[in-house]
Amino acid sequence: MNPTRREQLRDLRQRLQVSPLLDRESLAAYRVEYGEDVLAQLEELIEDCSNTSNQFIFSGHTGCGKSTLLAELKNRIEGRFFTVFFSIAESLERSSVNHINILFLIAVEMMRRAEEQKIAIAPKQKELFYRWFDKHTQIEEENTSAELSAGFDFLKVLQGKIKSDAAIRDKFETEFRKDFRSLRETINLIATEIKLASKLEVVVIIDDIDKLDLSTVRNIFKDNIKALLQTEFAVLYTIPIATLRDGELRYSIESETENRIVFMPVLKLYDRKSLYQKSAEPIEANLKVLREVLQKRDIDNLIEVETLDQLILLSGGVLRELVRLTNECSRLALVKLRSLSEDRWFTVKIDAEILQEALNNLRNDYAITYGTADYEILKTTYEKKEPVDPKQKEFLTLLHNVSVIEYRNADTWYGLHPLVVDLLKLRKVI
């Protein structure tokens, strides 16, 4: 029995989740070849790293595909490296993230991964690690002793407590501020034991630091960069692109890591000269990549042909925005079905009318966040394709929330999200 149009649209919405592709099945089904040169850079850095250049910074706009790319990187290097991949945003309350709990989480995640892969760490050494975790968190559980010997159960309890219990975080953060050496030495010892048991170098990939507030990220990296870089194994951190407008912080990161920062670019749909011109021809190769993103989600028979490219162009080349806009169109198409008899459902597709309604809805999400200073910055950036002051706090916030999009080729320049351009025209700002 063929699915109804309602079932097709609902299935499409399930395939249009804003969350990244992380598991092998999702990557195989939906990932397109995008960012291969960035993958090559990261893989080469990991392969070539030494004790003095084993910390890497990966940056780019929120929603440009970094998490999916890192999941693919993990898959490619697994087997050659002992690989740990976790999201800081899923492991901690975002407002509570600091350099100490990042490092403590690295220790927990390394042990969790070792248990998962049944890495044969010496039993006495393993128990010492779990006793160390227990000492610094004092998790009062009925079966703590059994969990310590079982290892994996204890780690699951510990992960949950770190995420939800501020008192436990306060305890180990206070202790490690006084005795940071204990934290550093234990993390490195865990990595050494895993390396000896697995015969593999350790690589830790920490995702979603770029989703934290800019002030939180600055505090982590500006004030504590040396502490974060004292691990004796490879660690890859993701940080927001707006943070790197701070020249002092950027210089500090690059000099301390002895590595250049790796950037994930946004797909340019127009070149700098033709952006905003009505007669401009989009860059076909990049348009093709984003068509494939939607085609892999079986959208072809649910969208008007002439609407497909228009929808893509309105994303600004940001993958998350493409998925978000298409998802909203799918929702509105489902709403439209309710006004029709079932025998007419087959006539409903995502068309220009539905796309316009979706734009109106999402455009308002931007409008409610802007003040007078924001409109001035947006107007200048629209006209000059760069701001007056790229370090201005309001500009950095606009860059962080993808109101402004950074594009890179021989030089760096800026465009506005197409929905923001639409908003400025409606308000007669431009």
Buried (B, 14 or more C-beta within 10 A) or exposed (E): EEEEBBEBBBBBBEBBEEEBBBEEEBBEEBBBEBBEEBBEBBBEBBEEBEEEEBBBBBBBBBBBBBBBBBBBBBBBBBEEBBBBBBBBBEBBEEEBBBBBBBBBBBBBBBBBBBBEBEBEBEEEBBBEBBEBBBEBBEBEBEEBEEBBEBBBBBBBBBBEBBBEEEEBBEBBBEBBEEEBEBBBEBBBBBBBBBBBBBEBBBBBBBBBBBBBBBEBBBBBBBEBBEBBBBBBBBBBBBBBBBBBBBEEBBEBBBEBBEBEBBBBBBBBBBBBEBBBEEEBEBBEEBBEBBBBBBEEBEBEEBBBEEBBBEBBBBBBBBBBBBBBBBBBBBBBBBEBBEEEEEEEBEEBBBBEEBBBBBBEBBBEEBEEEBEEEBBBBBBBBBEEBBBEEBEBEBBBBBBBBBBBBBBEEEEEBBBBBBBBBBBBEEEEBB
